[in-house]
Amino acid sequence: MKKNYVSDLKANDWVTDFFLVQSKEIRLKRQSRDKFLALRLADRSGQIEAKMWDNVEKFADVFEQDDCIKVEGVVEVFRDRPQLSIRRLRAAKEHEIDLAELMPHTKRDIDAMFAELTAAIDGFENQDLQRLMRAFFEDPEIAERFRKAPAAKALHHGFIGGLLEHVVSLLNLARSIAANYAYLDRDLLQTGVLLHDIGKIYELGYQRSFFYTDEGQLLGHIAMAVSMVDRKCAELNDFPPKLKALVQHMLLSHHGKYEFGSPKLPMFPEAMALHYLDDLDSKLESMRASIAETAPETAWSGFNPSLQRAVLGKEAYLAEKSESPVEPPPPPPAQPPLPGTEP
């Protein structure tokens, strides 16, 4: 049976499919105070909020967060965003699921992106920085983790391959800005791009959900990255200590401000450029994701907590669809039979 991907769901679609439970809450209805289930479900294409209004006692204990479930329901629109109204569900059996299909995943080809990354390193003119980059990205464990890691738990690029996608995007920006500002050291700026979030390969776990590891909670990706650079430079024996200090400063200052968790403020041009490029790419991706999660006929997204605003989808706005009422979904069919076992 063809997978109903989250990114393809639209109002009034009837859905019978498998999803990964990213969050699960039992809440109370405002008036009756009856219980209902509030879920966030995901597959490799994205995530969707879901509600189960009835029979909560029957279904609440058959699954937990990070489990895979099979659901049956209809897509509705609530506050201008698609929402799945679940009629029935069951826990998925191990032989029925493929986690590669259910974990949020980059839409780009991971092998192609990693080839872009290695090609950028091959183009370095500074031999010391090139040796350092190869020490990182030719390390099998680091390379494997880097190919899979998300760039964040939720704020931006929160999907498998998200860190790699973020870094490849920044490499393109770094080359463009270095061409515009001749005094910038392109290799040093690209080194900062490649390593600024390297600690996230150990800070974040990404088996069935994205979570902070114990080490990530205790240390954070900035401290972890500085330590990783220290170890790799030691392996190279004769790496210039002043160049190492510049690289580590870029990692320590890339959040830009103390209130954003940055231990240092950027103190030379490449460090300042890295901060603003990182901030630009992360915010644009957060905007893109907000628009993608909004019903196509709706101009404004829901409130984005990380950006502290709603986001305008200009295509819907220019098409003057933002004022158009959304048709309510029709009544669901009477318990259509499911292929195979009951959900």
C-alpha positions in Angstrom: 0.0 0.0 0.0 1.3 3.5 -0.9 2.6 5.5 2.0 0.5 8.6 2.9 3.4 11.0 3.6 2.7 13.9 5.9 4.0 16.4 3.4 1.3 15.3 0.9 -1.7 15.3 3.3 -4.4 17.9 2.8 -7.8 18.7 4.2 -10.4 15.9 4.0 -7.9 13.2 3.2 -8.7 9.9 4.8 -5.5 8.3 6.2 -4.7 4.8 7.1 -1.0 4.5 7.7 2.0 4.1 10.0 3.6 7.0 11.9 6.2 7.6 14.6 4.9 9.2 17.8 7.1 12.2 18.5 5.1 13.4 21.5 2.1 12.1 23.5 -0.1 13.9 26.0 -3.4 13.2 27.7 -5.4 16.4 28.0 -8.8 17.4 29.2 -11.5 19.0 27.1 -12.4 22.5 28.2 -16.1 22.0 28.8 -16.7 18.3 29.6 -13.3 17.7 31.1 -13.2 14.4 29.3 -9.8 13.1 28.3 -8.4 13.3 24.8 -5.1 12.3 23.2 -2.8 15.0 21.8 -0.1 13.6 19.6 2.6 14.8 17.2 3.1 12.2 14.5 6.0 12.1 12.0 7.4 10.3 9.0 10.4 11.1 6.8 8.6 14.0 5.1 7.6 15.9 8.2 5.3 16.0 11.2 1.6 16.7 11.9 -0.4 17.3 15.0 -3.1 14.7 15.8 -6.0 14.4 18.2 -8.0 11.4 19.3 -11.2 12.7 21.0 -13.0 9.5 22.0 -12.2 6.1 23.5 -9.0 7.5 25.1 -9.0 4.9 27.9 -9.0 2.1 25.4 -6.1 3.4 23.4 -3.9 5.5 25.7 -1.9 2.6 27.1 -1.2 0.7 23.9 1.8 2.9 22.9 4.2 5.5 24.2 6.3 8.3 22.8 8.8 7.1 20.3 6.7 4.1 19.4 5.4 3.5 15.9 1.6 3.3 15.5 -0.9 2.6 12.7 -3.7 5.2 12.6 -6.9 5.7 10.8 -8.5 9.1 10.6 -9.2 12.2 8.6 -7.2 15.4 8.0 -8.9 18.6 9.2 -7.6 22.2 9.4 -7.3 23.8 12.8 -5.9 27.3 13.2 -4.8 27.2 9.6 -2.7 24.1 10.0 -3.5 20.5 9.0 -4.4 18.2 11.9 -5.2 14.5 11.9 -8.4 13.5 13.7 -7.8 9.9 14.7 -10.7 7.4 14.7 -8.7 4.3 15.5 -5.1 3.3 16.2 -2.9 0.4 17.3 0.7 -0.2 18.0 2.7 -1.2 15.0 4.4 -4.6 14.8 8.2 -4.7 14.2 7.9 -6.4 10.8 5.5 -3.7 9.6 7.7 -0.6 10.1 10.8 0.9 8.4 12.3 3.6 10.6 14.0 5.1 7.5 10.5 5.9 6.3 9.3 7.3 9.6 12.1 9.5 11.0 12.0 13.1 9.6 14.7 13.1 6.8 16.4 15.6 4.5 14.9 15.7 1.0 18.4 16.0 -0.4 20.8 13.1 -1.3 23.1 12.5 1.6 25.9 11.0 -0.6 25.8 14.0 -3.0 25.9 16.5 -0.1 28.9 14.7 1.6 30.7 14.8 -1.8 30.1 18.6 -1.9 31.7 18.8 1.6 34.8 16.8 0.7 35.2 18.7 -2.6 35.2 22.0 -0.6 38.0 20.5 1.6 40.0 19.4 -1.4 39.9 23.0 -2.6 41.6 24.4 0.5 44.8 26.3 -0.2 45.9 26.4 3.5 47.5 23.0 4.0 47.2 23.1 7.8 43.5 23.7 7.7 43.1 21.1 5.0 44.9 18.5 7.1 42.7 19.3 10.1 39.5 19.0 8.0 40.6 15.7 6.6 41.4 14.5 10.1 37.8 15.1 11.0 35.9 14.0 7.9 38.0 11.0 7.0 37.5 9.7 10.5 34.9 6.9 9.9 33.0 7.4 13.1 32.7 11.2 12.7 31.8 10.9 9.1 29.0 8.4 9.7 27.5 10.4 12.5 27.8 13.7 10.6 25.9 12.2 7.7 22.9 11.3 9.9 22.8 14.0 12.7 20.1 16.6 12.8 21.3 20.2 13.2 19.0 20.8 16.1 16.3 19.0 18.1 13.6 21.3 16.8 14.6 24.8 16.0 16.0 24.3 12.5 17.1 21.4 10.2 15.6 19.0 12.8 15.7 15.9 10.7 18.1 13.1 9.7 20.8 14.7 7.5 19.9 18.1 8.8 23.4 19.0 10.1 25.0 18.0 6.7 22.3 20.0 4.8 22.9 23.0 7.0 26.7 22.9 6.7 26.6 22.4 2.9 24.3 25.4 2.6 26.7 27.5 4.8 29.7 26.4 2.6 28.0 27.9 -0.4 27.2 31.1 1.5 30.8 31.3 2.8 32.3 31.1 -0.6 30.0 33.8 -1.9 30.7 36.2 1.0 34.5 35.5 0.8 34.4 36.5 -2.9 32.6 39.7 -2.0 34.9 40.7 0.9 38.4 40.1 -0.3 40.0 40.5 3.1 38.2 37.4 4.4 40.2 34.2 4.6 38.0 31.8 2.7 39.6 28.6 4.1 39.4 29.8 7.7 35.7 30.8 7.2 34.9 27.4 5.7 36.7 25.7 8.5 34.5 27.5 11.0 31.4 26.4 8.9 32.5 22.8 8.9 33.2 22.6 12.6 30.9 25.0 14.3 28.3 22.4 15.0 30.5 19.3 15.0 29.8 18.7 18.7 26.1 18.0 17.8 27.0 14.5 16.5 27.5 13.6 20.1 25.2 16.2 21.8 22.1 14.8 20.0 20.7 11.3 19.8 18.6 10.3 16.9 17.4 6.7 17.1 13.5 7.0 17.2 13.4 10.6 18.2 15.7 13.6 18.6 17.0 14.0 22.2 19.9 15.4 24.1 22.4 12.8 25.3 23.7 12.8 28.8 27.0 14.3 27.6 25.1 16.8 25.5 23.1 17.9 28.5 26.2 18.2 30.7 28.6 19.9 28.2 26.8 21.2 25.2 27.9 21.1 21.6 30.2 24.2 21.8 32.4 22.8 24.5 32.4 19.4 22.9 33.5 20.9 19.6 36.4 22.8 21.1 37.5 19.6 22.8 37.3 17.7 19.6 39.5 20.3 17.8 42.0 20.0 20.7 42.3 16.3 20.2 42.6 16.4 16.4 45.2 19.1 16.5 47.2 17.0 19.0 47.1 14.0 16.6 48.6 16.2 13.9 51.5 17.0 16.2 52.8 20.2 14.4 49.5 22.1 13.9 50.1 25.9 14.4 48.9 26.8 17.9 47.8 30.3 16.9 45.8 28.9 14.0 44.2 26.5 16.4 43.2 29.4 18.7 41.5 31.1 15.8 39.5 28.0 14.9 38.5 27.4 18.5 37.5 31.1 18.9 35.1 30.7 15.9 33.4 27.7 17.6 33.2 29.5 20.9 31.7 32.7 19.4 29.4 31.4 16.6 26.2 32.0 18.6 27.2 35.7 18.5 25.9 37.0 21.8 26.2 36.0 25.5 22.5 35.8 25.8 22.4 33.3 23.0 24.7 31.0 24.9 27.9 32.2 23.3 31.0 32.0 25.6 32.8 34.6 23.6 31.8 37.4 21.2 33.2 37.2 17.6 36.5 39.1 17.6 37.7 38.9 14.0 35.9 39.2 10.7 35.7 35.5 9.8 34.2 34.8 13.3 31.6 37.6 12.8 30.8 36.3 9.3 30.3 32.8 10.6 27.9 33.9 13.2 25.7 35.9 10.8 25.7 33.2 8.1 24.7 30.5 10.7 22.0 32.8 12.0 20.7 33.5 8.5 20.6 29.9 7.4 18.9 28.7 10.6 16.2 31.4 10.5 15.4 31.0 6.9 15.0 27.2 7.3 12.8 27.8 10.3 10.6 30.1 8.2 10.5 27.6 5.3 9.4 24.8 7.7 6.7 27.0 9.2 5.3 27.7 5.7 5.5 24.1 4.7 3.5 23.0 7.8 0.7 25.5 7.0 -2.3 24.6 5.0 -1.6 25.5 1.3 -4.6 27.9 1.0 -3.6 29.8 4.2 -1.3 32.8 4.1 -0.1 33.0 7.7 1.5 30.2 9.6 0.9 29.5 13.3 3.1 31.3 15.8 6.8 30.2 15.5 8.3 30.2 19.0 11.9 30.4 17.9 11.3 33.3 15.6 8.7 34.9 17.9 6.3 35.6 15.1 3.9 34.0 12.5 5.3 33.6 9.0 3.7 34.8 5.8 3.5 32.3 2.9 3.7 34.8 0.0 2.3 32.5 -2.6 -1.0 32.1 -0.8 -1.0 35.8 0.1 -0.5 36.9 -3.5 -3.1 34.5 -4.7 -5.5 36.2 -2.2 -6.4 32.9 -0.6 -5.8 34.0 3.0 -9.3 35.3 3.3 -10.9 32.2 1.7 -12.8 30.0 4.2 -11.7 26.4 4.4 -14.4 23.9 3.8 -15.1 21.7 6.8 -14.2 18.0 6.3 -17.1 15.6 5.4 -18.2 13.0 8.0 -15.8 10.1 8.0 -16.9 6.9 6.3 -18.3 4.2 8.6 -15.2 2.3 9.7 -13.8 1.3 6.3 -12.1 -2.1 6.4 -8.3 -2.1 6.7 -6.1 -4.2 4.6 -4.5 -7.0 6.7 -5.1 -6.7 10.4 -7.3 -4.2 12.1 -5.5 -1.0 13.3 
